[in-house]
Amino acid sequence: MDEETTLVEYRTEQDGDKFVAFDSTGELVGAYDSEEQARTDVERAKLETRCTSTRRFCFTLHSLR
């Protein structure tokens, strides 16, 4: 798998009355009313990252044939 996508981690922080989620590059994933909403979207982002990485890996394998 791609080194860049395997290094992506996520964190959530409380910011006033909101919860914000960031990836390890500092990119904002989103701002949410509850910590549960933030965690749910972080899980979605993790899945999206894995799917993108898998597609990239499969495309690379296919192009090597």
CHARMM-style PDB file with segment names, atoms N, HN, CA, C and O in Angstrom:
ATOM      1  N   MET     1       0.825  -1.178   0.000  1.00  0.00      PROA
ATOM      2  CA  MET     1       0.000   0.000   0.000  1.00  0.00      PROA
ATOM      3  C   MET     1       0.873   1.246   0.000  1.00  0.00      PROA
ATOM      4  O   MET     1       2.064   1.179   0.303  1.00  0.00      PROA
ATOM      5  N   ASP     2       0.298   2.337  -0.328  1.00  0.00      PROA
ATOM      6  HN  ASP     2      -0.670   2.391  -0.574  1.00  0.00      PROA
ATOM      7  CA  ASP     2       0.957   3.615  -0.451  1.00  0.00      PROA
ATOM      8  C   ASP     2       1.383   4.141   0.919  1.00  0.00      PROA
ATOM      9  O   ASP     2       0.574   4.193   1.846  1.00  0.00      PROA
ATOM     10  N   GLU     3       2.663   4.535   1.048  1.00  0.00      PROA
ATOM     11  HN  GLU     3       3.320   4.493   0.296  1.00  0.00      PROA
ATOM     12  CA  GLU     3       3.167   5.011   2.339  1.00  0.00      PROA
ATOM     13  C   GLU     3       2.398   6.215   2.842  1.00  0.00      PROA
ATOM     14  O   GLU     3       2.124   6.330   4.037  1.00  0.00      PROA
ATOM     15  N   GLU     4       2.051   7.112   1.934  1.00  0.00      PROA
ATOM     16  HN  GLU     4       2.274   7.019   0.964  1.00  0.00      PROA
ATOM     17  CA  GLU     4       1.368   8.343   2.337  1.00  0.00      PROA
ATOM     18  C   GLU     4       0.038   8.051   3.022  1.00  0.00      PROA
ATOM     19  O   GLU     4      -0.268   8.650   4.053  1.00  0.00      PROA
ATOM     20  N   THR     5      -0.753   7.143   2.467  1.00  0.00      PROA
ATOM     21  HN  THR     5      -0.504   6.656   1.630  1.00  0.00      PROA
ATOM     22  CA  THR     5      -2.066   6.883   3.044  1.00  0.00      PROA
ATOM     23  C   THR     5      -1.986   6.032   4.296  1.00  0.00      PROA
ATOM     24  O   THR     5      -2.875   6.116   5.143  1.00  0.00      PROA
ATOM     25  N   THR     6      -0.960   5.221   4.443  1.00  0.00      PROA
ATOM     26  HN  THR     6      -0.238   5.152   3.755  1.00  0.00      PROA
ATOM     27  CA  THR     6      -0.863   4.413   5.649  1.00  0.00      PROA
ATOM     28  C   THR     6      -0.424   5.252   6.838  1.00  0.00      PROA
ATOM     29  O   THR     6      -0.589   4.823   7.980  1.00  0.00      PROA
ATOM     30  N   LEU     7       0.132   6.440   6.601  1.00  0.00      PROA
ATOM     31  HN  LEU     7       0.266   6.788   5.673  1.00  0.00      PROA
ATOM     32  CA  LEU     7       0.577   7.295   7.684  1.00  0.00      PROA
ATOM     33  C   LEU     7      -0.502   8.260   8.165  1.00  0.00      PROA
ATOM     34  O   LEU     7      -0.291   8.972   9.146  1.00  0.00      PROA
ATOM     35  N   VAL     8      -1.642   8.299   7.501  1.00  0.00      PROA
ATOM     36  HN  VAL     8      -1.813   7.720   6.703  1.00  0.00      PROA
ATOM     37  CA  VAL     8      -2.705   9.222   7.880  1.00  0.00      PROA
ATOM     38  C   VAL     8      -3.356   8.746   9.169  1.00  0.00      PROA
ATOM     39  O   VAL     8      -3.831   7.615   9.273  1.00  0.00      PROA
ATOM     40  N   GLU     9      -3.363   9.642  10.144  1.00  0.00      PROA
ATOM     41  HN  GLU     9      -2.977  10.560  10.060  1.00  0.00      PROA
ATOM     42  CA  GLU     9      -4.036   9.385  11.408  1.00  0.00      PROA
ATOM     43  C   GLU     9      -5.004  10.537  11.629  1.00  0.00      PROA
ATOM     44  O   GLU     9      -4.890  11.583  10.989  1.00  0.00      PROA
ATOM     45  N   TYR    10      -5.939  10.348  12.518  1.00  0.00      PROA
ATOM     46  HN  TYR    10      -6.031   9.498  13.038  1.00  0.00      PROA
ATOM     47  CA  TYR    10      -6.961  11.352  12.763  1.00  0.00      PROA
ATOM     48  C   TYR    10      -7.042  11.663  14.245  1.00  0.00      PROA
ATOM     49  O   TYR    10      -6.749  10.822  15.095  1.00  0.00      PROA
ATOM     50  N   ARG    11      -7.447  12.894  14.533  1.00  0.00      PROA
ATOM     51  HN  ARG    11      -7.685  13.577  13.842  1.00  0.00      PROA
ATOM     52  CA  ARG    11      -7.658  13.279  15.935  1.00  0.00      PROA
ATOM     53  C   ARG    11      -8.884  14.182  16.018  1.00  0.00      PROA
ATOM     54  O   ARG    11      -9.235  14.863  15.054  1.00  0.00      PROA
ATOM     55  N   THR    12      -9.520  14.178  17.165  1.00  0.00      PROA
ATOM     56  HN  THR    12      -9.235  13.625  17.948  1.00  0.00      PROA
ATOM     57  CA  THR    12     -10.641  15.085  17.413  1.00  0.00      PROA
ATOM     58  C   THR    12     -10.300  15.943  18.625  1.00  0.00      PROA
ATOM     59  O   THR    12      -9.633  15.498  19.560  1.00  0.00      PROA
ATOM     60  N   GLU    13     -10.770  17.169  18.584  1.00  0.00      PROA
ATOM     61  HN  GLU    13     -11.312  17.530  17.825  1.00  0.00      PROA
ATOM     62  CA  GLU    13     -10.541  18.112  19.678  1.00  0.00      PROA
ATOM     63  C   GLU    13     -11.818  18.889  19.922  1.00  0.00      PROA
ATOM     64  O   GLU    13     -12.604  19.126  19.005  1.00  0.00      PROA
ATOM     65  N   GLN    14     -12.013  19.278  21.160  1.00  0.00      PROA
ATOM     66  HN  GLN    14     -11.374  19.086  21.905  1.00  0.00      PROA
ATOM     67  CA  GLN    14     -13.139  20.146  21.462  1.00  0.00      PROA
ATOM     68  C   GLN    14     -12.698  21.579  21.218  1.00  0.00      PROA
ATOM     69  O   GLN    14     -11.611  21.983  21.633  1.00  0.00      PROA
ATOM     70  N   ASP    15     -13.542  22.341  20.548  1.00  0.00      PROA
ATOM     71  HN  ASP    15     -14.424  22.013  20.211  1.00  0.00      PROA
ATOM     72  CA  ASP    15     -13.268  23.746  20.257  1.00  0.00      PROA
ATOM     73  C   ASP    15     -14.522  24.532  20.627  1.00  0.00      PROA
ATOM     74  O   ASP    15     -15.440  24.673  19.819  1.00  0.00      PROA
ATOM     75  N   GLY    16     -14.549  25.036  21.846  1.00  0.00      PROA
ATOM     76  HN  GLY    16     -13.804  24.922  22.502  1.00  0.00      PROA
ATOM     77  CA  GLY    16     -15.756  25.705  22.337  1.00  0.00      PROA
ATOM     78  C   GLY    16     -16.856  24.681  22.507  1.00  0.00      PROA
ATOM     79  O   GLY    16     -16.685  23.691  23.219  1.00  0.00      PROA
ATOM     80  N   ASP    17     -17.986  24.912  21.857  1.00  0.00      PROA
ATOM     81  HN  ASP    17     -18.125  25.716  21.278  1.00  0.00      PROA
ATOM     82  CA  ASP    17     -19.098  23.962  21.951  1.00  0.00      PROA
ATOM     83  C   ASP    17     -19.119  22.975  20.780  1.00  0.00      PROA
ATOM     84  O   ASP    17     -20.072  22.207  20.641  1.00  0.00      PROA
ATOM     85  N   LYS    18     -18.096  22.985  19.948  1.00  0.00      PROA
ATOM     86  HN  LYS    18     -17.322  23.609  20.061  1.00  0.00      PROA
ATOM     87  CA  LYS    18     -18.000  22.082  18.796  1.00  0.00      PROA
ATOM     88  C   LYS    18     -16.854  21.094  18.995  1.00  0.00      PROA
ATOM     89  O   LYS    18     -15.973  21.292  19.831  1.00  0.00      PROA
ATOM     90  N   PHE    19     -16.894  20.037  18.210  1.00  0.00      PROA
ATOM     91  HN  PHE    19     -17.610  19.876  17.531  1.00  0.00      PROA
ATOM     92  CA  PHE    19     -15.797  19.073  18.144  1.00  0.00      PROA
ATOM     93  C   PHE    19     -15.275  19.109  16.723  1.00  0.00      PROA
ATOM     94  O   PHE    19     -16.046  19.031  15.766  1.00  0.00      PROA
ATOM     95  N   VAL    20     -13.972  19.228  16.588  1.00  0.00      PROA
ATOM     96  HN  VAL    20     -13.346  19.292  17.366  1.00  0.00      PROA
ATOM     97  CA  VAL    20     -13.369  19.279  15.260  1.00  0.00      PROA
ATOM     98  C   VAL    20     -12.471  18.071  15.074  1.00  0.00      PROA
ATOM     99  O   VAL    20     -11.861  17.583  16.026  1.00  0.00      PROA
ATOM    100  N   ALA    21     -12.396  17.600  13.858  1.00  0.00      PROA
ATOM    101  HN  ALA    21     -12.891  17.997  13.085  1.00  0.00      PROA
ATOM    102  CA  ALA    21     -11.559  16.450  13.517  1.00  0.00      PROA
ATOM    103  C   ALA    21     -10.554  16.882  12.461  1.00  0.00      PROA
ATOM    104  O   ALA    21     -10.886  17.591  11.511  1.00  0.00      PROA
ATOM    105  N   PHE    22      -9.312  16.436  12.652  1.00  0.00      PROA
ATOM    106  HN  PHE    22      -9.042  15.860  13.424  1.00  0.00      PROA
ATOM    107  CA  PHE    22      -8.218  16.739  11.736  1.00  0.00      PROA
ATOM    108  C   PHE    22      -7.516  15.449  11.353  1.00  0.00      PROA
ATOM    109  O   PHE    22      -7.509  14.482  12.114  1.00  0.00      PROA
ATOM    110  N   ASP    23      -6.921  15.444  10.155  1.00  0.00      PROA
ATOM    111  HN  ASP    23      -6.927  16.230   9.536  1.00  0.00      PROA
ATOM    112  CA  ASP    23      -6.056  14.320   9.820  1.00  0.00      PROA
ATOM    113  C   ASP    23      -4.629  14.689  10.199  1.00  0.00      PROA
ATOM    114  O   ASP    23      -4.374  15.806  10.650  1.00  0.00      PROA
ATOM    115  N   SER    24      -3.694  13.753  10.018  1.00  0.00      PROA
ATOM    116  HN  SER    24      -3.901  12.846   9.651  1.00  0.00      PROA
ATOM    117  CA  SER    24      -2.316  13.977  10.467  1.00  0.00      PROA
ATOM    118  C   SER    24      -1.581  15.034   9.656  1.00  0.00      PROA
ATOM    119  O   SER    24      -0.504  15.476  10.055  1.00  0.00      PROA
ATOM    120  N   THR    25      -2.142  15.445   8.526  1.00  0.00      PROA
ATOM    121  HN  THR    25      -3.017  15.086   8.202  1.00  0.00      PROA
ATOM    122  CA  THR    25      -1.527  16.526   7.761  1.00  0.00      PROA
ATOM    123  C   THR    25      -2.038  17.882   8.214  1.00  0.00      PROA
ATOM    124  O   THR    25      -1.610  18.917   7.702  1.00  0.00      PROA
ATOM    125  N   GLY    26      -2.976  17.877   9.197  1.00  0.00      PROA
ATOM    126  HN  GLY    26      -3.323  17.036   9.613  1.00  0.00      PROA
ATOM    127  CA  GLY    26      -3.547  19.121   9.693  1.00  0.00      PROA
ATOM    128  C   GLY    26      -4.793  19.553   8.949  1.00  0.00      PROA
ATOM    129  O   GLY    26      -5.394  20.576   9.277  1.00  0.00      PROA
ATOM    130  N   GLU    27      -5.189  18.772   7.936  1.00  0.00      PROA
ATOM    131  HN  GLU    27      -4.701  17.941   7.669  1.00  0.00      PROA
ATOM    132  CA  GLU    27      -6.384  19.116   7.169  1.00  0.00      PROA
ATOM    133  C   GLU    27      -7.631  18.876   8.014  1.00  0.00      PROA
ATOM    134  O   GLU    27      -7.777  17.836   8.655  1.00  0.00      PROA
ATOM    135  N   LEU    28      -8.520  19.855   8.000  1.00  0.00      PROA
ATOM    136  HN  LEU    28      -8.402  20.700   7.479  1.00  0.00      PROA
ATOM    137  CA  LEU    28      -9.769  19.752   8.733  1.00  0.00      PROA
ATOM    138  C   LEU    28     -10.678  18.722   8.065  1.00  0.00      PROA
ATOM    139  O   LEU    28     -10.979  18.829   6.877  1.00  0.00      PROA
ATOM    140  N   VAL    29     -11.107  17.735   8.829  1.00  0.00      PROA
ATOM    141  HN  VAL    29     -10.862  17.649   9.795  1.00  0.00      PROA
ATOM    142  CA  VAL    29     -12.072  16.751   8.332  1.00  0.00      PROA
ATOM    143  C   VAL    29     -13.471  17.332   8.457  1.00  0.00      PROA
ATOM    144  O   VAL    29     -14.297  17.177   7.558  1.00  0.00      PROA
ATOM    145  N   GLY    30     -13.739  18.008   9.589  1.00  0.00      PROA
ATOM    146  HN  GLY    30     -13.069  18.134  10.320  1.00  0.00      PROA
ATOM    147  CA  GLY    30     -15.034  18.633   9.784  1.00  0.00      PROA
ATOM    148  C   GLY    30     -15.210  19.147  11.196  1.00  0.00      PROA
ATOM    149  O   GLY    30     -14.398  18.876  12.080  1.00  0.00      PROA
ATOM    150  N   ALA    31     -16.292  19.898  11.393  1.00  0.00      PROA
ATOM    151  HN  ALA    31     -16.952  20.118  10.674  1.00  0.00      PROA
ATOM    152  CA  ALA    31     -16.675  20.414  12.710  1.00  0.00      PROA
ATOM    153  C   ALA    31     -18.062  19.857  13.028  1.00  0.00      PROA
ATOM    154  O   ALA    31     -18.931  19.816  12.157  1.00  0.00      PROA
ATOM    155  N   TYR    32     -18.264  19.434  14.258  1.00  0.00      PROA
ATOM    156  HN  TYR    32     -17.558  19.467  14.965  1.00  0.00      PROA
ATOM    157  CA  TYR    32     -19.465  18.692  14.627  1.00  0.00      PROA
ATOM    158  C   TYR    32     -20.036  19.181  15.950  1.00  0.00      PROA
ATOM    159  O   TYR    32     -19.332  19.762  16.776  1.00  0.00      PROA
ATOM    160  N   ASP    33     -21.314  18.936  16.127  1.00  0.00      PROA
ATOM    161  HN  ASP    33     -21.886  18.465  15.456  1.00  0.00      PROA
ATOM    162  CA  ASP    33     -21.987  19.324  17.364  1.00  0.00      PROA
ATOM    163  C   ASP    33     -21.682  18.390  18.521  1.00  0.00      PROA
ATOM    164  O   ASP    33     -21.788  18.787  19.682  1.00  0.00      PROA
ATOM    165  N   SER    34     -21.304  17.154  18.219  1.00  0.00      PROA
ATOM    166  HN  SER    34     -21.218  16.832  17.276  1.00  0.00      PROA
ATOM    167  CA  SER    34     -21.022  16.197  19.293  1.00  0.00      PROA
ATOM    168  C   SER    34     -19.748  15.416  18.986  1.00  0.00      PROA
ATOM    169  O   SER    34     -19.329  15.299  17.835  1.00  0.00      PROA
ATOM    170  N   GLU    35     -19.150  14.889  20.041  1.00  0.00      PROA
ATOM    171  HN  GLU    35     -19.491  14.984  20.977  1.00  0.00      PROA
ATOM    172  CA  GLU    35     -17.955  14.073  19.879  1.00  0.00      PROA
ATOM    173  C   GLU    35     -18.285  12.796  19.106  1.00  0.00      PROA
ATOM    174  O   GLU    35     -17.462  12.306  18.333  1.00  0.00      PROA
ATOM    175  N   GLU    36     -19.478  12.264  19.313  1.00  0.00      PROA
ATOM    176  HN  GLU    36     -20.146  12.663  19.941  1.00  0.00      PROA
ATOM    177  CA  GLU    36     -19.893  11.053  18.592  1.00  0.00      PROA
ATOM    178  C   GLU    36     -19.958  11.303  17.088  1.00  0.00      PROA
ATOM    179  O   GLU    36     -19.528  10.461  16.300  1.00  0.00      PROA
ATOM    180  N   GLN    37     -20.493  12.453  16.687  1.00  0.00      PROA
ATOM    181  HN  GLN    37     -20.843  13.137  17.327  1.00  0.00      PROA
ATOM    182  CA  GLN    37     -20.541  12.791  15.259  1.00  0.00      PROA
ATOM    183  C   GLN    37     -19.131  12.904  14.696  1.00  0.00      PROA
ATOM    184  O   GLN    37     -18.865  12.445  13.585  1.00  0.00      PROA
ATOM    185  N   ALA    38     -18.228  13.513  15.458  1.00  0.00      PROA
ATOM    186  HN  ALA    38     -18.444  13.887  16.360  1.00  0.00      PROA
ATOM    187  CA  ALA    38     -16.840  13.658  15.001  1.00  0.00      PROA
ATOM    188  C   ALA    38     -16.195  12.290  14.830  1.00  0.00      PROA
ATOM    189  O   ALA    38     -15.541  12.032  13.820  1.00  0.00      PROA
ATOM    190  N   ARG    39     -16.376  11.416  15.808  1.00  0.00      PROA
ATOM    191  HN  ARG    39     -16.908  11.625  16.629  1.00  0.00      PROA
ATOM    192  CA  ARG    39     -15.788  10.069  15.716  1.00  0.00      PROA
ATOM    193  C   ARG    39     -16.370   9.284  14.545  1.00  0.00      PROA
ATOM    194  O   ARG    39     -15.648   8.563  13.857  1.00  0.00      PROA
ATOM    195  N   THR    40     -17.668   9.423  14.319  1.00  0.00      PROA
ATOM    196  HN  THR    40     -18.255  10.009  14.878  1.00  0.00      PROA
ATOM    197  CA  THR    40     -18.308   8.727  13.196  1.00  0.00      PROA
ATOM    198  C   THR    40     -17.712   9.186  11.868  1.00  0.00      PROA
ATOM    199  O   THR    40     -17.445   8.365  10.990  1.00  0.00      PROA
ATOM    200  N   ASP    41     -17.505  10.488  11.718  1.00  0.00      PROA
ATOM    201  HN  ASP    41     -17.722  11.155  12.431  1.00  0.00      PROA
ATOM    202  CA  ASP    41     -16.948  10.981  10.461  1.00  0.00      PROA
ATOM    203  C   ASP    41     -15.480  10.618  10.318  1.00  0.00      PROA
ATOM    204  O   ASP    41     -15.006  10.404   9.202  1.00  0.00      PROA
ATOM    205  N   VAL    42     -14.745  10.545  11.431  1.00  0.00      PROA
ATOM    206  HN  VAL    42     -15.130  10.719  12.337  1.00  0.00      PROA
ATOM    207  CA  VAL    42     -13.356  10.088  11.372  1.00  0.00      PROA
ATOM    208  C   VAL    42     -13.318   8.643  10.886  1.00  0.00      PROA
ATOM    209  O   VAL    42     -12.463   8.293  10.072  1.00  0.00      PROA
ATOM    210  N   GLU    43     -14.221   7.804  11.365  1.00  0.00      PROA
ATOM    211  HN  GLU    43     -14.916   8.088  12.026  1.00  0.00      PROA
ATOM    212  CA  GLU    43     -14.277   6.412  10.892  1.00  0.00      PROA
ATOM    213  C   GLU    43     -14.587   6.362   9.402  1.00  0.00      PROA
ATOM    214  O   GLU    43     -14.019   5.543   8.680  1.00  0.00      PROA
ATOM    215  N   ARG    44     -15.486   7.232   8.932  1.00  0.00      PROA
ATOM    216  HN  ARG    44     -15.948   7.898   9.518  1.00  0.00      PROA
ATOM    217  CA  ARG    44     -15.792   7.310   7.503  1.00  0.00      PROA
ATOM    218  C   ARG    44     -14.550   7.720   6.725  1.00  0.00      PROA
ATOM    219  O   ARG    44     -14.258   7.151   5.674  1.00  0.00      PROA
ATOM    220  N   ALA    45     -13.825   8.697   7.232  1.00  0.00      PROA
ATOM    221  HN  ALA    45     -14.062   9.160   8.086  1.00  0.00      PROA
ATOM    222  CA  ALA    45     -12.609   9.175   6.554  1.00  0.00      PROA
ATOM    223  C   ALA    45     -11.542   8.082   6.509  1.00  0.00      PROA
ATOM    224  O   ALA    45     -10.846   7.932   5.505  1.00  0.00      PROA
ATOM    225  N   LYS    46     -11.415   7.318   7.600  1.00  0.00      PROA
ATOM    226  HN  LYS    46     -11.980   7.440   8.416  1.00  0.00      PROA
ATOM    227  CA  LYS    46     -10.459   6.203   7.622  1.00  0.00      PROA
ATOM    228  C   LYS    46     -10.821   5.173   6.561  1.00  0.00      PROA
ATOM    229  O   LYS    46      -9.949   4.690   5.838  1.00  0.00      PROA
ATOM    230  N   LEU    47     -12.101   4.837   6.465  1.00  0.00      PROA
ATOM    231  HN  LEU    47     -12.809   5.229   7.052  1.00  0.00      PROA
ATOM    232  CA  LEU    47     -12.551   3.870   5.464  1.00  0.00      PROA
ATOM    233  C   LEU    47     -12.297   4.397   4.060  1.00  0.00      PROA
ATOM    234  O   LEU    47     -11.850   3.658   3.184  1.00  0.00      PROA
ATOM    235  N   GLU    48     -12.581   5.665   3.852  1.00  0.00      PROA
ATOM    236  HN  GLU    48     -12.944   6.266   4.564  1.00  0.00      PROA
ATOM    237  CA  GLU    48     -12.348   6.276   2.541  1.00  0.00      PROA
ATOM    238  C   GLU    48     -10.861   6.228   2.185  1.00  0.00      PROA
ATOM    239  O   GLU    48     -10.508   5.956   1.037  1.00  0.00      PROA
ATOM    240  N   THR    49     -10.007   6.486   3.144  1.00  0.00      PROA
ATOM    241  HN  THR    49     -10.294   6.706   4.076  1.00  0.00      PROA
ATOM    242  CA  THR    49      -8.560   6.432   2.919  1.00  0.00      PROA
ATOM    243  C   THR    49      -8.126   5.017   2.550  1.00  0.00      PROA
ATOM    244  O   THR    49      -7.335   4.827   1.626  1.00  0.00      PROA
ATOM    245  N   ARG    50      -8.642   4.026   3.270  1.00  0.00      PROA
ATOM    246  HN  ARG    50      -9.285   4.180   4.021  1.00  0.00      PROA
ATOM    247  CA  ARG    50      -8.302   2.625   2.957  1.00  0.00      PROA
ATOM    248  C   ARG    50      -8.794   2.237   1.569  1.00  0.00      PROA
ATOM    249  O   ARG    50      -8.088   1.556   0.826  1.00  0.00      PROA
ATOM    250  N   CYS    51     -10.001   2.667   1.219  1.00  0.00      PROA
ATOM    251  HN  CYS    51     -10.575   3.220   1.823  1.00  0.00      PROA
ATOM    252  CA  CYS    51     -10.553   2.336  -0.105  1.00  0.00      PROA
ATOM    253  C   CYS    51      -9.723   2.971  -1.212  1.00  0.00      PROA
ATOM    254  O   CYS    51      -9.431   2.328  -2.220  1.00  0.00      PROA
ATOM    255  N   THR    52      -9.350   4.216  -1.030  1.00  0.00      PROA
ATOM    256  HN  THR    52      -9.587   4.739  -0.211  1.00  0.00      PROA
ATOM    257  CA  THR    52      -8.528   4.908  -2.026  1.00  0.00      PROA
ATOM    258  C   THR    52      -7.179   4.224  -2.173  1.00  0.00      PROA
ATOM    259  O   THR    52      -6.683   4.032  -3.283  1.00  0.00      PROA
ATOM    260  N   SER    53      -6.597   3.861  -1.050  1.00  0.00      PROA
ATOM    261  HN  SER    53      -7.000   4.016  -0.148  1.00  0.00      PROA
ATOM    262  CA  SER    53      -5.304   3.191  -1.069  1.00  0.00      PROA
ATOM    263  C   SER    53      -5.404   1.833  -1.769  1.00  0.00      PROA
ATOM    264  O   SER    53      -4.523   1.468  -2.547  1.00  0.00      PROA
ATOM    265  N   THR    54      -6.463   1.098  -1.496  1.00  0.00      PROA
ATOM    266  HN  THR    54      -7.179   1.395  -0.864  1.00  0.00      PROA
ATOM    267  CA  THR    54      -6.669  -0.210  -2.128  1.00  0.00      PROA
ATOM    268  C   THR    54      -6.861  -0.057  -3.634  1.00  0.00      PROA
ATOM    269  O   THR    54      -6.297  -0.825  -4.415  1.00  0.00      PROA
ATOM    270  N   ARG    55      -7.657   0.935  -4.045  1.00  0.00      PROA
ATOM    271  HN  ARG    55      -8.115   1.559  -3.411  1.00  0.00      PROA
ATOM    272  CA  ARG    55      -7.851   1.169  -5.485  1.00  0.00      PROA
ATOM    273  C   ARG    55      -6.527   1.497  -6.158  1.00  0.00      PROA
ATOM    274  O   ARG    55      -6.232   0.992  -7.241  1.00  0.00      PROA
ATOM    275  N   ARG    56      -5.733   2.342  -5.518  1.00  0.00      PROA
ATOM    276  HN  ARG    56      -5.972   2.753  -4.638  1.00  0.00      PROA
ATOM    277  CA  ARG    56      -4.436   2.732  -6.065  1.00  0.00      PROA
ATOM    278  C   ARG    56      -3.529   1.508  -6.199  1.00  0.00      PROA
ATOM    279  O   ARG    56      -2.842   1.343  -7.207  1.00  0.00      PROA
ATOM    280  N   PHE    57      -3.532   0.656  -5.176  1.00  0.00      PROA
ATOM    281  HN  PHE    57      -4.089   0.790  -4.357  1.00  0.00      PROA
ATOM    282  CA  PHE    57      -2.721  -0.553  -5.172  1.00  0.00      PROA
ATOM    283  C   PHE    57      -3.160  -1.491  -6.304  1.00  0.00      PROA
ATOM    284  O   PHE    57      -2.322  -2.033  -7.024  1.00  0.00      PROA
ATOM    285  N   CYS    58      -4.475  -1.680  -6.457  1.00  0.00      PROA
ATOM    286  HN  CYS    58      -5.156  -1.239  -5.872  1.00  0.00      PROA
ATOM    287  CA  CYS    58      -4.986  -2.566  -7.522  1.00  0.00      PROA
ATOM    288  C   CYS    58      -4.658  -2.012  -8.903  1.00  0.00      PROA
ATOM    289  O   CYS    58      -4.300  -2.766  -9.807  1.00  0.00      PROA
ATOM    290  N   PHE    59      -4.780  -0.708  -9.067  1.00  0.00      PROA
ATOM    291  HN  PHE    59      -5.071  -0.095  -8.333  1.00  0.00      PROA
ATOM    292  CA  PHE    59      -4.458  -0.091 -10.343  1.00  0.00      PROA
ATOM    293  C   PHE    59      -2.976  -0.305 -10.670  1.00  0.00      PROA
ATOM    294  O   PHE    59      -2.623  -0.599 -11.812  1.00  0.00      PROA
ATOM    295  N   THR    60      -2.120  -0.157  -9.664  1.00  0.00      PROA
ATOM    296  HN  THR    60      -2.408   0.082  -8.736  1.00  0.00      PROA
ATOM    297  CA  THR    60      -0.680  -0.361  -9.864  1.00  0.00      PROA
ATOM    298  C   THR    60      -0.393  -1.800 -10.269  1.00  0.00      PROA
ATOM    299  O   THR    60       0.387  -2.049 -11.188  1.00  0.00      PROA
ATOM    300  N   LEU    61      -1.031  -2.753  -9.574  1.00  0.00      PROA
ATOM    301  HN  LEU    61      -1.665  -2.550  -8.828  1.00  0.00      PROA
ATOM    302  CA  LEU    61      -0.841  -4.160  -9.919  1.00  0.00      PROA
ATOM    303  C   LEU    61      -1.293  -4.438 -11.351  1.00  0.00      PROA
ATOM    304  O   LEU    61      -0.608  -5.127 -12.106  1.00  0.00      PROA
ATOM    305  N   HSD    62      -2.444  -3.897 -11.711  1.00  0.00      PROA
ATOM    306  HN  HSD    62      -3.000  -3.336 -11.097  1.00  0.00      PROA
ATOM    307  CA  HSD    62      -2.983  -4.121 -13.044  1.00  0.00      PROA
ATOM    308  C   HSD    62      -2.062  -3.530 -14.114  1.00  0.00      PROA
ATOM    309  O   HSD    62      -1.862  -4.144 -15.162  1.00  0.00      PROA
ATOM    310  N   SER    63      -1.508  -2.359 -13.861  1.00  0.00      PROA
ATOM    311  HN  SER    63      -1.670  -1.861 -13.010  1.00  0.00      PROA
ATOM    312  CA  SER    63      -0.667  -1.705 -14.860  1.00  0.00      PROA
ATOM    313  C   SER    63       0.699  -2.404 -15.006  1.00  0.00      PROA
ATOM    314  O   SER    63       1.402  -2.180 -15.991  1.00  0.00      PROA
ATOM    315  N   LEU    64       1.073  -3.246 -14.033  1.00  0.00      PROA
ATOM    316  HN  LEU    64       0.501  -3.428 -13.233  1.00  0.00      PROA
ATOM    317  CA  LEU    64       2.346  -3.973 -14.122  1.00  0.00      PROA
ATOM    318  C   LEU    64       2.228  -5.222 -15.000  1.00  0.00      PROA
ATOM    319  O   LEU    64       3.238  -5.811 -15.385  1.00  0.00      PROA
ATOM    320  N   ARG    65       1.031  -5.610 -15.306  1.00  0.00      PROA
ATOM    321  HN  ARG    65       0.210  -5.131 -14.993  1.00  0.00      PROA
ATOM    322  CA  ARG    65       0.849  -6.836 -16.115  1.00  0.00      PROA
ATOM    323  C   ARG    65       1.178  -6.611 -17.553  1.00  0.00      PROA
ATOM    324  OT1 ARG    65       1.079  -7.534 -18.361  1.00  0.00      PROA
TER     325      ARG     65
END
